[in-house]
Amino acid sequence: MYFALTFVGLCAIFYLLWRAFGPVGDHDSTPGTPRTRGPIGPDDDPEFLFELDRREKRGDDS
């Protein structure tokens, strides 16, 4: 019985130490600060899509 309680206690201590001093992930960033956006593909670029729409309406094939 003491071994089980010791094991649970050591696991709890290990978990708390890991949370306190372990690696920091993205989930620890302060809320409300926008993340910097990486490069976007052409299908997500509003200017590119606008230019395609403009070319389609003009009938421009180039």
C-alpha positions in Angstrom: 0.0 0.0 0.0 2.8 2.4 0.9 4.4 1.7 -2.5 1.3 2.8 -4.3 1.0 6.0 -2.3 4.7 6.7 -2.8 4.3 6.1 -6.6 1.3 8.4 -6.8 3.1 11.1 -4.8 6.3 10.9 -6.9 4.2 11.1 -10.1 2.4 14.2 -8.7 5.7 15.8 -7.8 7.2 15.0 -11.2 4.2 16.4 -13.0 4.3 19.7 -11.0 8.0 20.1 -11.6 7.6 19.4 -15.2 4.8 22.0 -15.5 6.9 24.5 -13.6 10.2 24.1 -15.4 9.4 22.1 -18.5 9.4 23.3 -22.1 7.2 26.2 -23.0 4.7 25.7 -25.8 2.5 28.0 -27.9 -0.4 27.5 -25.5 1.5 29.6 -22.9 1.5 32.8 -25.1 -0.5 35.6 -23.7 -4.0 35.7 -25.1 -4.9 38.7 -27.2 -1.5 39.0 -28.9 -1.9 38.2 -32.6 0.4 35.6 -34.0 2.6 36.6 -36.9 1.2 35.0 -40.0 3.6 33.1 -42.2 3.7 33.3 -45.9 0.4 32.5 -47.6 -0.3 30.6 -50.8 -1.6 32.4 -53.9 -5.1 30.9 -53.3 -5.2 32.7 -49.9 -3.8 36.0 -51.1 -6.6 38.6 -51.5 -4.6 40.7 -54.1 -4.0 37.6 -56.2 -7.6 36.6 -56.1 -8.7 40.2 -57.0 -6.4 40.2 -60.0 -7.7 36.8 -61.2 -11.3 38.1 -60.9 -10.4 41.3 -62.7 -8.8 39.3 -65.6 -11.7 37.0 -65.8 -14.2 39.9 -66.1 -12.1 41.5 -68.8 -11.6 38.3 -70.7 -7.8 38.7 -70.5 -6.0 35.4 -71.2 -2.5 36.6 -70.5 
